Amino acid sequence: MKKALLIFSFLVIFSTTSPAHAASSGACSGHNGVNCLAGHDTDGSVICNDGWKNSSVQYVDIKDVCMENYLEPGPFYDVTQTNPNRDAILDLYEQGVINGYPDSTFKPENEINRAELLKILVEGSGVTPDSNKYNGCFTDVLTDWYAPYVCYAKTVQWVDGYPDGTFKPAQTVNKVEAIKMLLNSQNITIPTTISEDPFLDVSKNEWFAPFIKVAKDMKILEENGNYLQPAEFMKRGSISENLYRLLQYEEKNNDNSSTKEPETQSGTEDHETIILNYCKTEWPDDTDMQEYCQEQQLESWKNLSNDQPNNVSNEQYSIIVNQCAEDWGNDYSMQEYCREQQFDGVTQINEPKPSHVTNEQYSIIVDQCTEDWENDYSMQAYCYEQQFEGIEKINNSTKSQATKNQCASDWPNDYSMQAYCLEQ
């Protein structure tokens, strides 16, 4: 490699008087210079910084122009090697989280709007929402390209709309709005209050201060001075940097925690001993079943180490883990099954409100099901389902309004029982 660079440098030094150098110096005159990242087109033409191609000058002629800061061609000609967000942008691009524009630009200095930001954050969380399921969640978010991302984000409660029922997808996002969405998208726990100002221009009493404090402590912000300028609009390059740093932070912490064993009730015995004793107790006279039991339990134990889905918050996950461990003791297979049922429950709870259910009815159902089945998300989801079906039956019932009123009076806030009442 060193030998190749030495030869390359030698060629550059001695090409200063060649016709090739003369041609390359003016290759992209009036087009903001040669795009060293793009290199050359398929026919050998030089590509300039604004995408213009000079078919009269060949790639070999521009090496001396690009030597000092030459890099391999990248996907975006406007993300140069001097761009502070280059590594973040290229990494997220390779992961399929972000894309550029049809003209091979990324426009890192452009301000980002609400729809663009949610596309990045949803894909950054590893989710590809179904457009047939996630659409029409706001009056101005119907079946547009961004509808699946916006509607998914609404379902998992990353974002809210405006009182008039709109989302305003084209509206530019400022720094604090973007940071809030970013942290929510990765289920980062945010304190309700903080004790000190995170920046001189961010008071601890501002609604967004806890989000900024967490982001600063996690070192995902680019700002390392005394000022954040919170009202400044977020740029595409900057949010890419923030997301890249957050994903790296989480990957590092997951790596550190992945070797930790799940807590056991005894706190002293290792998991293999617990599994061995459990299986002997369950199948005292059947060694074959003991062996099979051990295999199943060990596999489940491994699966419990890092199984938190993206749509399950840290608080919900903690509740589920503790409840399943309490319910099933040293039976890791049942703990795993219990968690799966609870995770499915959370997913169902997060699904969009059915069209036949009014906002008032939905609010009542959420409050009632949560109260009745406090830490059991699987039963909460079942409760939702029963209440939604009850409302549908009530709407389709041919009974008189007086009868409906009587059933509603007898079973206030329980639409399932109101429906049963009408059937009787």
Summary of the structure (lengths in Angstrom):
residues: 424
radius of gyration: 29.2
end to end distance: 85.5
largest distance: 99.6
contacts: 1212
relative contact order: 0.06
helix: 51%
strand: 5%
